[in-house]
Amino acid sequence: MVKAGYTDRSKALQTAIHSLIDDYSWKTNNNAEGAGAIIMMYDNHIYNQDKRSTQVQHKYADIISASTHIHLENDNCLETIMVKGDIKRIRDLAKHLSENRGIKSLKVNFISVM
């Protein structure tokens, strides 16, 4: 518990419960509002990945608050897209981004707004 950064069991349980609720909301709730980040790593030279990602993101401008892009080694790029709004739209954005062939990894960190 201390190694994970928690000084007491209550705080660890509270954090775990919040994480469980957010995960459940992400998987099952279509009417929730929330915020989060979509983090993806991709090869920017495969199938015009940069251009395709930008085109997809323009269709979801209503839920995208900001994005960052950094160049890693070789052809790999890391992009973080901060989102806020309807959970269904956030899910759709993540799905459309993941359909691009250059994506090596895509993860969504979602927090429900209650």
C-alpha positions in Angstrom: 0.0 0.0 0.0 2.7 2.5 0.9 4.7 1.5 -2.2 1.7 2.5 -4.3 1.6 6.0 -2.7 -1.2 5.5 -0.2 -0.7 6.3 3.5 -3.8 4.5 4.7 -6.1 1.7 3.5 -9.2 3.9 3.3 -7.6 6.2 0.7 -6.5 3.2 -1.3 -10.0 1.6 -1.2 -11.6 5.0 -2.1 -9.3 5.3 -5.2 -10.0 1.7 -6.2 -13.8 2.2 -6.0 -13.6 5.4 -8.0 -11.6 3.7 -10.7 -14.1 0.8 -10.7 -17.0 3.1 -11.2 -15.3 5.1 -14.0 -14.4 1.8 -15.7 -18.0 0.5 -15.4 -19.3 3.8 -16.7 -17.0 3.7 -19.7 -18.1 0.2 -20.6 -21.8 0.4 -20.0 -23.2 3.9 -19.8 -24.3 5.6 -23.0 -25.8 8.7 -21.3 -22.9 9.8 -19.1 -20.8 12.9 -19.3 -17.2 12.8 -18.6 -13.6 13.8 -19.4 -10.4 12.1 -20.1 -7.5 11.5 -22.4 -7.0 9.4 -25.5 -3.4 8.4 -25.7 -2.0 6.9 -28.9 1.3 5.9 -30.3 1.6 5.6 -34.0 4.0 5.4 -37.0 3.5 8.7 -38.7 4.7 7.4 -42.1 2.2 4.6 -42.4 -0.8 5.5 -44.6 -0.6 9.2 -43.9 -1.4 8.7 -40.2 -1.0 12.3 -39.3 -3.4 13.5 -41.9 -6.0 10.8 -41.1 -5.8 11.5 -37.4 -6.4 15.2 -38.0 -9.3 14.6 -40.3 -11.0 12.4 -37.6 -10.3 14.9 -34.9 -12.0 17.7 -36.9 -15.2 15.7 -36.9 -15.1 15.6 -33.1 -14.2 19.2 -32.3 -17.2 19.5 -30.0 -15.6 17.1 -27.5 -11.9 17.8 -28.0 -10.5 20.4 -25.6 -6.8 20.1 -26.6 -4.2 17.8 -28.1 -0.5 17.3 -27.9 1.9 15.7 -30.2 5.5 14.7 -29.6 8.0 12.9 -31.8 9.6 9.8 -30.3 12.4 7.8 -31.8 12.4 7.0 -35.5 9.0 7.3 -37.0 7.0 6.9 -33.8 4.8 9.7 -32.5 2.9 10.0 -29.2 -0.4 12.0 -29.2 -2.7 12.8 -26.3 -6.2 14.1 -27.0 -8.0 15.7 -24.1 -11.7 15.2 -24.3 -14.8 16.3 -22.4 -18.4 15.6 -23.0 -20.8 12.8 -24.1 -19.4 9.4 -23.4 -20.8 7.9 -26.6 -19.0 10.6 -28.7 -15.8 9.9 -26.8 -16.1 6.2 -27.5 -16.8 6.9 -31.1 -13.8 9.1 -31.4 -11.5 6.4 -29.9 -13.0 3.8 -32.2 -12.5 5.9 -35.3 -8.9 6.7 -34.4 -8.1 3.1 -33.6 -9.2 2.0 -37.1 -6.2 3.7 -38.7 -3.5 1.2 -39.6 -0.6 3.2 -38.3 -1.8 3.0 -34.7 0.4 0.9 -32.5 -1.3 1.6 -29.2 -4.4 3.5 -28.1 -5.6 3.8 -24.6 -8.5 5.8 -23.1 -8.5 7.2 -19.6 -12.0 8.2 -18.8 -13.4 9.9 -15.7 -17.2 10.1 -15.3 -18.7 13.4 -14.2 -21.4 12.9 -11.6 
